[in-house]
Amino acid sequence: MVEMAAHPGAHQELVDWACAVAVPELERQLGHVSSEVFTSADNRLVVISRWRSEPVALADPPNHWLRREAHSWDFSPVDR
């Protein structure tokens, strides 16, 4: 999971970049299962990807679009 906070004027550019560049790059990687892109009213973007193997990091967007550094976390499913 990757979470990014965009400057208000750069939010749509960040969304467009994620959908047209970053996520398609992930989708070409071996072991990729799926990715979803979410956005919020406070200019945040979240990409959640599922993998069969070690996850591949999402590419870094242009820094001038972000109001702070992107944060990422790796999670593993829990059998319940």
mmCIF file as gemmi writes it, N, C-alpha and C atoms, coordinates in Angstrom:
data_model
loop_
_atom_site.group_PDB
_atom_site.id
_atom_site.type_symbol
_atom_site.label_atom_id
_atom_site.label_alt_id
_atom_site.label_comp_id
_atom_site.label_asym_id
_atom_site.label_entity_id
_atom_site.label_seq_id
_atom_site.pdbx_PDB_ins_code
_atom_site.Cartn_x
_atom_site.Cartn_y
_atom_site.Cartn_z
_atom_site.occupancy
_atom_site.B_iso_or_equiv
_atom_site.pdbx_formal_charge
_atom_site.auth_seq_id
_atom_site.auth_asym_id
_atom_site.pdbx_PDB_model_num
ATOM 1 N N . MET Axp A 1 ? 0.844 -1.162 0 1 0 ? 1 A 1
ATOM 2 C CA . MET Axp A 1 ? 0 0 0 1 0 ? 1 A 1
ATOM 3 C C . MET Axp A 1 ? 0.893 1.23 0 1 0 ? 1 A 1
ATOM 4 N N . VAL Axp A 2 ? 0.559 2.184 -0.846 1 0 ? 2 A 1
ATOM 5 C CA . VAL Axp A 2 ? 1.288 3.445 -0.899 1 0 ? 2 A 1
ATOM 6 C C . VAL Axp A 2 ? 0.27 4.568 -0.736 1 0 ? 2 A 1
ATOM 7 N N . GLU Axp A 3 ? 0.603 5.549 0.096 1 0 ? 3 A 1
ATOM 8 C CA . GLU Axp A 3 ? -0.256 6.708 0.314 1 0 ? 3 A 1
ATOM 9 C C . GLU Axp A 3 ? 0.554 7.954 0.017 1 0 ? 3 A 1
ATOM 10 N N . MET Axp A 4 ? -0.033 8.855 -0.78 1 0 ? 4 A 1
ATOM 11 C CA . MET Axp A 4 ? 0.617 10.113 -1.139 1 0 ? 4 A 1
ATOM 12 C C . MET Axp A 4 ? -0.342 11.266 -0.886 1 0 ? 4 A 1
ATOM 13 N N . ALA Axp A 5 ? 0.193 12.379 -0.449 1 0 ? 5 A 1
ATOM 14 C CA . ALA Axp A 5 ? -0.595 13.586 -0.232 1 0 ? 5 A 1
ATOM 15 C C . ALA Axp A 5 ? -0.122 14.642 -1.227 1 0 ? 5 A 1
ATOM 16 N N . ALA Axp A 6 ? -1.012 15.044 -2.11 1 0 ? 6 A 1
ATOM 17 C CA . ALA Axp A 6 ? -0.666 15.989 -3.177 1 0 ? 6 A 1
ATOM 18 C C . ALA Axp A 6 ? -0.946 17.427 -2.749 1 0 ? 6 A 1
ATOM 19 N N . HIS Axp A 7 ? -0.21 18.35 -3.337 1 0 ? 7 A 1
ATOM 20 C CA . HIS Axp A 7 ? -0.577 19.759 -3.23 1 0 ? 7 A 1
ATOM 21 C C . HIS Axp A 7 ? -1.937 19.906 -3.904 1 0 ? 7 A 1
ATOM 22 N N . PRO Axp A 8 ? -2.806 20.777 -3.406 1 0 ? 8 A 1
ATOM 23 C CA . PRO Axp A 8 ? -4.151 20.903 -3.988 1 0 ? 8 A 1
ATOM 24 C C . PRO Axp A 8 ? -4.156 21.095 -5.507 1 0 ? 8 A 1
ATOM 25 N N . GLY Axp A 9 ? -3.25 21.874 -6.045 1 0 ? 9 A 1
ATOM 26 C CA . GLY Axp A 9 ? -3.234 22.107 -7.482 1 0 ? 9 A 1
ATOM 27 C C . GLY Axp A 9 ? -2.652 20.972 -8.292 1 0 ? 9 A 1
ATOM 28 N N . ALA Axp A 10 ? -2.057 19.982 -7.633 1 0 ? 10 A 1
ATOM 29 C CA . ALA Axp A 10 ? -1.395 18.889 -8.338 1 0 ? 10 A 1
ATOM 30 C C . ALA Axp A 10 ? -2.114 17.547 -8.172 1 0 ? 10 A 1
ATOM 31 N N . HIS Axp A 11 ? -3.235 17.545 -7.476 1 0 ? 11 A 1
ATOM 32 C CA . HIS Axp A 11 ? -3.915 16.28 -7.187 1 0 ? 11 A 1
ATOM 33 C C . HIS Axp A 11 ? -4.306 15.521 -8.456 1 0 ? 11 A 1
ATOM 34 N N . GLN Axp A 12 ? -4.925 16.185 -9.401 1 0 ? 12 A 1
ATOM 35 C CA . GLN Axp A 12 ? -5.362 15.486 -10.615 1 0 ? 12 A 1
ATOM 36 C C . GLN Axp A 12 ? -4.169 14.982 -11.421 1 0 ? 12 A 1
ATOM 37 N N . GLU Axp A 13 ? -3.092 15.74 -11.446 1 0 ? 13 A 1
ATOM 38 C CA . GLU Axp A 13 ? -1.878 15.276 -12.132 1 0 ? 13 A 1
ATOM 39 C C . GLU Axp A 13 ? -1.351 13.997 -11.484 1 0 ? 13 A 1
ATOM 40 N N . LEU Axp A 14 ? -1.378 13.945 -10.154 1 0 ? 14 A 1
ATOM 41 C CA . LEU Axp A 14 ? -0.92 12.757 -9.436 1 0 ? 14 A 1
ATOM 42 C C . LEU Axp A 14 ? -1.806 11.554 -9.755 1 0 ? 14 A 1
ATOM 43 N N . VAL Axp A 15 ? -3.112 11.762 -9.753 1 0 ? 15 A 1
ATOM 44 C CA . VAL Axp A 15 ? -4.051 10.681 -10.081 1 0 ? 15 A 1
ATOM 45 C C . VAL Axp A 15 ? -3.806 10.193 -11.507 1 0 ? 15 A 1
ATOM 46 N N . ASP Axp A 16 ? -3.682 11.127 -12.447 1 0 ? 16 A 1
ATOM 47 C CA . ASP Axp A 16 ? -3.449 10.763 -13.85 1 0 ? 16 A 1
ATOM 48 C C . ASP Axp A 16 ? -2.149 9.975 -13.999 1 0 ? 16 A 1
ATOM 49 N N . TRP Axp A 17 ? -1.088 10.406 -13.319 1 0 ? 17 A 1
ATOM 50 C CA . TRP Axp A 17 ? 0.204 9.724 -13.372 1 0 ? 17 A 1
ATOM 51 C C . TRP Axp A 17 ? 0.085 8.299 -12.816 1 0 ? 17 A 1
ATOM 52 N N . ALA Axp A 18 ? -0.595 8.163 -11.679 1 0 ? 18 A 1
ATOM 53 C CA . ALA Axp A 18 ? -0.739 6.838 -11.07 1 0 ? 18 A 1
ATOM 54 C C . ALA Axp A 18 ? -1.475 5.883 -12.006 1 0 ? 18 A 1
ATOM 55 N N . CYS Axp A 19 ? -2.546 6.367 -12.619 1 0 ? 19 A 1
ATOM 56 C CA . CYS Axp A 19 ? -3.369 5.517 -13.478 1 0 ? 19 A 1
ATOM 57 C C . CYS Axp A 19 ? -2.735 5.228 -14.842 1 0 ? 19 A 1
ATOM 58 N N . ALA Axp A 20 ? -1.975 6.168 -15.375 1 0 ? 20 A 1
ATOM 59 C CA . ALA Axp A 20 ? -1.415 6.008 -16.719 1 0 ? 20 A 1
ATOM 60 C C . ALA Axp A 20 ? 0.02 5.497 -16.735 1 0 ? 20 A 1
ATOM 61 N N . VAL Axp A 21 ? 0.768 5.704 -15.638 1 0 ? 21 A 1
ATOM 62 C CA . VAL Axp A 21 ? 2.19 5.365 -15.639 1 0 ? 21 A 1
ATOM 63 C C . VAL Axp A 21 ? 2.539 4.352 -14.542 1 0 ? 21 A 1
ATOM 64 N N . ALA Axp A 22 ? 2.324 4.733 -13.293 1 0 ? 22 A 1
ATOM 65 C CA . ALA Axp A 22 ? 2.827 3.929 -12.173 1 0 ? 22 A 1
ATOM 66 C C . ALA Axp A 22 ? 2.147 2.568 -12.055 1 0 ? 22 A 1
ATOM 67 N N . VAL Axp A 23 ? 0.831 2.529 -12.053 1 0 ? 23 A 1
ATOM 68 C CA . VAL Axp A 23 ? 0.134 1.248 -11.893 1 0 ? 23 A 1
ATOM 69 C C . VAL Axp A 23 ? 0.354 0.348 -13.113 1 0 ? 23 A 1
ATOM 70 N N . PRO Axp A 24 ? 0.299 0.856 -14.346 1 0 ? 24 A 1
ATOM 71 C CA . PRO Axp A 24 ? 0.626 -0.023 -15.481 1 0 ? 24 A 1
ATOM 72 C C . PRO Axp A 24 ? 2.032 -0.627 -15.386 1 0 ? 24 A 1
ATOM 73 N N . GLU Axp A 25 ? 2.99 0.112 -14.824 1 0 ? 25 A 1
ATOM 74 C CA . GLU Axp A 25 ? 4.331 -0.46 -14.614 1 0 ? 25 A 1
ATOM 75 C C . GLU Axp A 25 ? 4.27 -1.636 -13.648 1 0 ? 25 A 1
ATOM 76 N N . LEU Axp A 26 ? 3.482 -1.507 -12.576 1 0 ? 26 A 1
ATOM 77 C CA . LEU Axp A 26 ? 3.323 -2.615 -11.628 1 0 ? 26 A 1
ATOM 78 C C . LEU Axp A 26 ? 2.676 -3.821 -12.301 1 0 ? 26 A 1
ATOM 79 N N . GLU Axp A 27 ? 1.665 -3.55 -13.118 1 0 ? 27 A 1
ATOM 80 C CA . GLU Axp A 27 ? 0.904 -4.626 -13.752 1 0 ? 27 A 1
ATOM 81 C C . GLU Axp A 27 ? 1.757 -5.478 -14.693 1 0 ? 27 A 1
ATOM 82 N N . ARG Axp A 28 ? 2.873 -4.96 -15.155 1 0 ? 28 A 1
ATOM 83 C CA . ARG Axp A 28 ? 3.772 -5.716 -16.033 1 0 ? 28 A 1
ATOM 84 C C . ARG Axp A 28 ? 4.754 -6.599 -15.247 1 0 ? 28 A 1
ATOM 85 N N . GLN Axp A 29 ? 4.77 -6.459 -13.933 1 0 ? 29 A 1
ATOM 86 C CA . GLN Axp A 29 ? 5.73 -7.207 -13.107 1 0 ? 29 A 1
ATOM 87 C C . GLN Axp A 29 ? 5.228 -8.615 -12.818 1 0 ? 29 A 1
ATOM 88 N N . LEU Axp A 30 ? 6.17 -9.551 -12.826 1 0 ? 30 A 1
ATOM 89 C CA . LEU Axp A 30 ? 5.859 -10.933 -12.489 1 0 ? 30 A 1
ATOM 90 C C . LEU Axp A 30 ? 5.353 -10.994 -11.044 1 0 ? 30 A 1
ATOM 91 N N . GLY Axp A 31 ? 4.311 -11.711 -10.809 1 0 ? 31 A 1
ATOM 92 C CA . GLY Axp A 31 ? 3.779 -11.856 -9.464 1 0 ? 31 A 1
ATOM 93 C C . GLY Axp A 31 ? 2.696 -10.865 -9.113 1 0 ? 31 A 1
ATOM 94 N N . HIS Axp A 32 ? 2.451 -9.883 -9.968 1 0 ? 32 A 1
ATOM 95 C CA . HIS Axp A 32 ? 1.39 -8.903 -9.706 1 0 ? 32 A 1
ATOM 96 C C . HIS Axp A 32 ? 0.033 -9.565 -9.899 1 0 ? 32 A 1
ATOM 97 N N . VAL Axp A 33 ? -0.878 -9.356 -8.952 1 0 ? 33 A 1
ATOM 98 C CA . VAL Axp A 33 ? -2.226 -9.914 -9.027 1 0 ? 33 A 1
ATOM 99 C C . VAL Axp A 33 ? -3.222 -8.827 -9.407 1 0 ? 33 A 1
ATOM 100 N N . SER Axp A 34 ? -3.219 -7.729 -8.652 1 0 ? 34 A 1
ATOM 101 C CA . SER Axp A 34 ? -4.162 -6.641 -8.928 1 0 ? 34 A 1
ATOM 102 C C . SER Axp A 34 ? -3.704 -5.373 -8.218 1 0 ? 34 A 1
ATOM 103 N N . SER Axp A 35 ? -4.21 -4.247 -8.698 1 0 ? 35 A 1
ATOM 104 C CA . SER Axp A 35 ? -3.968 -2.954 -8.044 1 0 ? 35 A 1
ATOM 105 C C . SER Axp A 35 ? -5.236 -2.117 -8.112 1 0 ? 35 A 1
ATOM 106 N N . GLU Axp A 36 ? -5.479 -1.363 -7.067 1 0 ? 36 A 1
ATOM 107 C CA . GLU Axp A 36 ? -6.604 -0.429 -7.018 1 0 ? 36 A 1
ATOM 108 C C . GLU Axp A 36 ? -6.066 0.942 -6.645 1 0 ? 36 A 1
ATOM 109 N N . VAL Axp A 37 ? -6.669 1.975 -7.205 1 0 ? 37 A 1
ATOM 110 C CA . VAL Axp A 37 ? -6.281 3.349 -6.922 1 0 ? 37 A 1
ATOM 111 C C . VAL Axp A 37 ? -7.469 4.041 -6.258 1 0 ? 37 A 1
ATOM 112 N N . PHE Axp A 38 ? -7.198 4.698 -5.138 1 0 ? 38 A 1
ATOM 113 C CA . PHE Axp A 38 ? -8.228 5.423 -4.392 1 0 ? 38 A 1
ATOM 114 C C . PHE Axp A 38 ? -7.793 6.871 -4.228 1 0 ? 38 A 1
ATOM 115 N N . THR Axp A 39 ? -8.75 7.762 -4.164 1 0 ? 39 A 1
ATOM 116 C CA . THR Axp A 39 ? -8.462 9.163 -3.94 1 0 ? 39 A 1
ATOM 117 C C . THR Axp A 39 ? -9.422 9.692 -2.881 1 0 ? 39 A 1
ATOM 118 N N . SER Axp A 40 ? -9.057 10.802 -2.256 1 0 ? 40 A 1
ATOM 119 C CA . SER Axp A 40 ? -9.904 11.367 -1.207 1 0 ? 40 A 1
ATOM 120 C C . SER Axp A 40 ? -10.096 12.867 -1.431 1 0 ? 40 A 1
ATOM 121 N N . ALA Axp A 41 ? -11.049 13.415 -0.716 1 0 ? 41 A 1
ATOM 122 C CA . ALA Axp A 41 ? -11.355 14.837 -0.845 1 0 ? 41 A 1
ATOM 123 C C . ALA Axp A 41 ? -10.232 15.733 -0.333 1 0 ? 41 A 1
ATOM 124 N N . ASP Axp A 42 ? -9.319 15.191 0.486 1 0 ? 42 A 1
ATOM 125 C CA . ASP Axp A 42 ? -8.227 16.005 1.013 1 0 ? 42 A 1
ATOM 126 C C . ASP Axp A 42 ? -6.924 15.81 0.222 1 0 ? 42 A 1
ATOM 127 N N . ASN Axp A 43 ? -7.075 15.47 -1.079 1 0 ? 43 A 1
ATOM 128 C CA . ASN Axp A 43 ? -5.948 15.385 -2.02 1 0 ? 43 A 1
ATOM 129 C C . ASN Axp A 43 ? -4.975 14.253 -1.722 1 0 ? 43 A 1
ATOM 130 N N . ARG Axp A 44 ? -5.475 13.165 -1.195 1 0 ? 44 A 1
ATOM 131 C CA . ARG Axp A 44 ? -4.639 11.986 -0.974 1 0 ? 44 A 1
ATOM 132 C C . ARG Axp A 44 ? -4.92 10.949 -2.059 1 0 ? 44 A 1
ATOM 133 N N . LEU Axp A 45 ? -3.903 10.165 -2.333 1 0 ? 45 A 1
ATOM 134 C CA . LEU Axp A 45 ? -4.001 9.083 -3.299 1 0 ? 45 A 1
ATOM 135 C C . LEU Axp A 45 ? -3.447 7.834 -2.63 1 0 ? 45 A 1
ATOM 136 N N . VAL Axp A 46 ? -4.165 6.729 -2.754 1 0 ? 46 A 1
ATOM 137 C CA . VAL Axp A 46 ? -3.721 5.456 -2.19 1 0 ? 46 A 1
ATOM 138 C C . VAL Axp A 46 ? -3.745 4.419 -3.303 1 0 ? 46 A 1
ATOM 139 N N . VAL Axp A 47 ? -2.661 3.638 -3.402 1 0 ? 47 A 1
ATOM 140 C CA . VAL Axp A 47 ? -2.594 2.517 -4.324 1 0 ? 47 A 1
ATOM 141 C C . VAL Axp A 47 ? -2.394 1.263 -3.486 1 0 ? 47 A 1
ATOM 142 N N . ILE Axp A 48 ? -3.309 0.309 -3.655 1 0 ? 48 A 1
ATOM 143 C CA . ILE Axp A 48 ? -3.215 -0.966 -2.957 1 0 ? 48 A 1
ATOM 144 C C . ILE Axp A 48 ? -3.014 -2.043 -4.01 1 0 ? 48 A 1
ATOM 145 N N . SER Axp A 49 ? -1.917 -2.768 -3.883 1 0 ? 49 A 1
ATOM 146 C CA . SER Axp A 49 ? -1.583 -3.824 -4.84 1 0 ? 49 A 1
ATOM 147 C C . SER Axp A 49 ? -1.472 -5.159 -4.123 1 0 ? 49 A 1
ATOM 148 N N . ARG Axp A 50 ? -1.876 -6.206 -4.83 1 0 ? 50 A 1
ATOM 149 C CA . ARG Axp A 50 ? -1.763 -7.578 -4.317 1 0 ? 50 A 1
ATOM 150 C C . ARG Axp A 50 ? -0.739 -8.309 -5.173 1 0 ? 50 A 1
ATOM 151 N N . TRP Axp A 51 ? 0.052 -9.146 -4.492 1 0 ? 51 A 1
ATOM 152 C CA . TRP Axp A 51 ? 1.16 -9.847 -5.136 1 0 ? 51 A 1
ATOM 153 C C . TRP Axp A 51 ? 1.162 -11.315 -4.766 1 0 ? 51 A 1
ATOM 154 N N . ARG Axp A 52 ? 1.649 -12.149 -5.679 1 0 ? 52 A 1
ATOM 155 C CA . ARG Axp A 52 ? 1.871 -13.569 -5.394 1 0 ? 52 A 1
ATOM 156 C C . ARG Axp A 52 ? 3.245 -13.778 -4.779 1 0 ? 52 A 1
ATOM 157 N N . SER Axp A 53 ? 4.103 -12.799 -4.915 1 0 ? 53 A 1
ATOM 158 C CA . SER Axp A 53 ? 5.481 -12.893 -4.434 1 0 ? 53 A 1
ATOM 159 C C . SER Axp A 53 ? 5.853 -11.561 -3.784 1 0 ? 53 A 1
ATOM 160 N N . GLU Axp A 54 ? 7.153 -11.319 -3.627 1 0 ? 54 A 1
ATOM 161 C CA . GLU Axp A 54 ? 7.615 -10.047 -3.055 1 0 ? 54 A 1
ATOM 162 C C . GLU Axp A 54 ? 7.042 -8.877 -3.85 1 0 ? 54 A 1
ATOM 163 N N . PRO Axp A 55 ? 6.465 -7.891 -3.183 1 0 ? 55 A 1
ATOM 164 C CA . PRO Axp A 55 ? 5.918 -6.742 -3.907 1 0 ? 55 A 1
ATOM 165 C C . PRO Axp A 55 ? 7.016 -5.887 -4.527 1 0 ? 55 A 1
ATOM 166 N N . VAL Axp A 56 ? 6.673 -5.271 -5.633 1 0 ? 56 A 1
ATOM 167 C CA . VAL Axp A 56 ? 7.55 -4.321 -6.304 1 0 ? 56 A 1
ATOM 168 C C . VAL Axp A 56 ? 7.081 -2.93 -5.903 1 0 ? 56 A 1
ATOM 169 N N . ALA Axp A 57 ? 8.024 -2.053 -5.603 1 0 ? 57 A 1
ATOM 170 C CA . ALA Axp A 57 ? 7.683 -0.695 -5.166 1 0 ? 57 A 1
ATOM 171 C C . ALA Axp A 57 ? 7.075 0.118 -6.308 1 0 ? 57 A 1
ATOM 172 N N . LEU Axp A 58 ? 6.122 0.936 -5.972 1 0 ? 58 A 1
ATOM 173 C CA . LEU Axp A 58 ? 5.541 1.884 -6.916 1 0 ? 58 A 1
ATOM 174 C C . LEU Axp A 58 ? 6.589 2.932 -7.244 1 0 ? 58 A 1
ATOM 175 N N . ALA Axp A 59 ? 6.653 3.336 -8.491 1 0 ? 59 A 1
ATOM 176 C CA . ALA Axp A 59 ? 7.596 4.381 -8.899 1 0 ? 59 A 1
ATOM 177 C C . ALA Axp A 59 ? 7.311 5.672 -8.127 1 0 ? 59 A 1
ATOM 178 N N . ASP Axp A 60 ? 8.317 6.501 -7.984 1 0 ? 60 A 1
ATOM 179 C CA . ASP Axp A 60 ? 8.148 7.784 -7.305 1 0 ? 60 A 1
ATOM 180 C C . ASP Axp A 60 ? 7.579 8.824 -8.262 1 0 ? 60 A 1
ATOM 181 N N . PRO Axp A 61 ? 6.561 9.548 -7.822 1 0 ? 61 A 1
ATOM 182 C CA . PRO Axp A 61 ? 6.025 10.625 -8.661 1 0 ? 61 A 1
ATOM 183 C C . PRO Axp A 61 ? 6.953 11.841 -8.586 1 0 ? 61 A 1
ATOM 184 N N . PRO Axp A 62 ? 6.76 12.811 -9.471 1 0 ? 62 A 1
ATOM 185 C CA . PRO Axp A 62 ? 7.53 14.042 -9.351 1 0 ? 62 A 1
ATOM 186 C C . PRO Axp A 62 ? 7.312 14.678 -7.973 1 0 ? 62 A 1
ATOM 187 N N . ASN Axp A 63 ? 8.385 15.011 -7.299 1 0 ? 63 A 1
ATOM 188 C CA . ASN Axp A 63 ? 8.311 15.554 -5.934 1 0 ? 63 A 1
ATOM 189 C C . ASN Axp A 63 ? 7.503 16.839 -5.826 1 0 ? 63 A 1
ATOM 190 N N . HIS Axp A 64 ? 7.508 17.654 -6.845 1 0 ? 64 A 1
ATOM 191 C CA . HIS Axp A 64 ? 6.806 18.936 -6.742 1 0 ? 64 A 1
ATOM 192 C C . HIS Axp A 64 ? 5.279 18.769 -6.696 1 0 ? 64 A 1
ATOM 193 N N . TRP Axp A 65 ? 4.764 17.578 -6.958 1 0 ? 65 A 1
ATOM 194 C CA . TRP Axp A 65 ? 3.329 17.321 -6.813 1 0 ? 65 A 1
ATOM 195 C C . TRP Axp A 65 ? 2.948 16.993 -5.375 1 0 ? 65 A 1
ATOM 196 N N . LEU Axp A 66 ? 3.926 16.569 -4.566 1 0 ? 66 A 1
ATOM 197 C CA . LEU Axp A 66 ? 3.637 16.079 -3.217 1 0 ? 66 A 1
ATOM 198 C C . LEU Axp A 66 ? 3.839 17.153 -2.159 1 0 ? 66 A 1
ATOM 199 N N . ARG Axp A 67 ? 2.968 17.152 -1.158 1 0 ? 67 A 1
ATOM 200 C CA . ARG Axp A 67 ? 3.174 18.069 -0.034 1 0 ? 67 A 1
ATOM 201 C C . ARG Axp A 67 ? 3.987 17.413 1.073 1 0 ? 67 A 1
ATOM 202 N N . ARG Axp A 68 ? 4.226 16.11 0.955 1 0 ? 68 A 1
ATOM 203 C CA . ARG Axp A 68 ? 5.142 15.375 1.836 1 0 ? 68 A 1
ATOM 204 C C . ARG Axp A 68 ? 5.527 14.088 1.131 1 0 ? 68 A 1
ATOM 205 N N . GLU Axp A 69 ? 6.57 13.448 1.631 1 0 ? 69 A 1
ATOM 206 C CA . GLU Axp A 69 ? 7.06 12.209 1.037 1 0 ? 69 A 1
ATOM 207 C C . GLU Axp A 69 ? 5.99 11.117 1.07 1 0 ? 69 A 1
ATOM 208 N N . ALA Axp A 70 ? 5.965 10.287 0.042 1 0 ? 70 A 1
ATOM 209 C CA . ALA Axp A 70 ? 5.027 9.158 -0.004 1 0 ? 70 A 1
ATOM 210 C C . ALA Axp A 70 ? 5.359 8.17 1.112 1 0 ? 70 A 1
ATOM 211 N N . HIS Axp A 71 ? 4.327 7.502 1.621 1 0 ? 71 A 1
ATOM 212 C CA . HIS Axp A 71 ? 4.494 6.479 2.657 1 0 ? 71 A 1
ATOM 213 C C . HIS Axp A 71 ? 4.041 5.143 2.082 1 0 ? 71 A 1
ATOM 214 N N . SER Axp A 72 ? 4.763 4.089 2.41 1 0 ? 72 A 1
ATOM 215 C CA . SER Axp A 72 ? 4.341 2.769 1.94 1 0 ? 72 A 1
ATOM 216 C C . SER Axp A 72 ? 4.423 1.752 3.071 1 0 ? 72 A 1
ATOM 217 N N . TRP Axp A 73 ? 3.56 0.737 2.981 1 0 ? 73 A 1
ATOM 218 C CA . TRP Axp A 73 ? 3.496 -0.34 3.946 1 0 ? 73 A 1
ATOM 219 C C . TRP Axp A 73 ? 3.266 -1.639 3.2 1 0 ? 73 A 1
ATOM 220 N N . ASP Axp A 74 ? 3.878 -2.703 3.675 1 0 ? 74 A 1
ATOM 221 C CA . ASP Axp A 74 ? 3.612 -4.037 3.157 1 0 ? 74 A 1
ATOM 222 C C . ASP Axp A 74 ? 2.776 -4.787 4.181 1 0 ? 74 A 1
ATOM 223 N N . PHE Axp A 75 ? 1.721 -5.44 3.713 1 0 ? 75 A 1
ATOM 224 C CA . PHE Axp A 75 ? 0.847 -6.225 4.566 1 0 ? 75 A 1
ATOM 225 C C . PHE Axp A 75 ? 0.788 -7.646 4.033 1 0 ? 75 A 1
ATOM 226 N N . SER Axp A 76 ? 0.487 -8.588 4.898 1 0 ? 76 A 1
ATOM 227 C CA . SER Axp A 76 ? 0.269 -9.983 4.499 1 0 ? 76 A 1
ATOM 228 C C . SER Axp A 76 ? -1.127 -10.381 4.904 1 0 ? 76 A 1
ATOM 229 N N . PRO Axp A 77 ? -1.807 -11.186 4.079 1 0 ? 77 A 1
ATOM 230 C CA . PRO Axp A 77 ? -3.159 -11.624 4.445 1 0 ? 77 A 1
ATOM 231 C C . PRO Axp A 77 ? -3.135 -12.549 5.663 1 0 ? 77 A 1
ATOM 232 N N . VAL Axp A 78 ? -4.21 -12.557 6.387 1 0 ? 78 A 1
ATOM 233 C CA . VAL Axp A 78 ? -4.352 -13.387 7.575 1 0 ? 78 A 1
ATOM 234 C C . VAL Axp A 78 ? -5.424 -14.433 7.301 1 0 ? 78 A 1
ATOM 235 N N . ASP Axp A 79 ? -5.085 -15.688 7.516 1 0 ? 79 A 1
ATOM 236 C CA . ASP Axp A 79 ? -6.095 -16.746 7.407 1 0 ? 79 A 1
ATOM 237 C C . ASP Axp A 79 ? -6.989 -16.676 8.621 1 0 ? 79 A 1
ATOM 238 N N . ARG Axp A 80 ? -8.277 -16.63 8.411 1 0 ? 80 A 1
ATOM 239 C CA . ARG Axp A 80 ? -9.177 -16.595 9.545 1 0 ? 80 A 1
ATOM 240 C C . ARG Axp A 80 ? -10.161 -17.681 9.395 1 0 ? 80 A 1
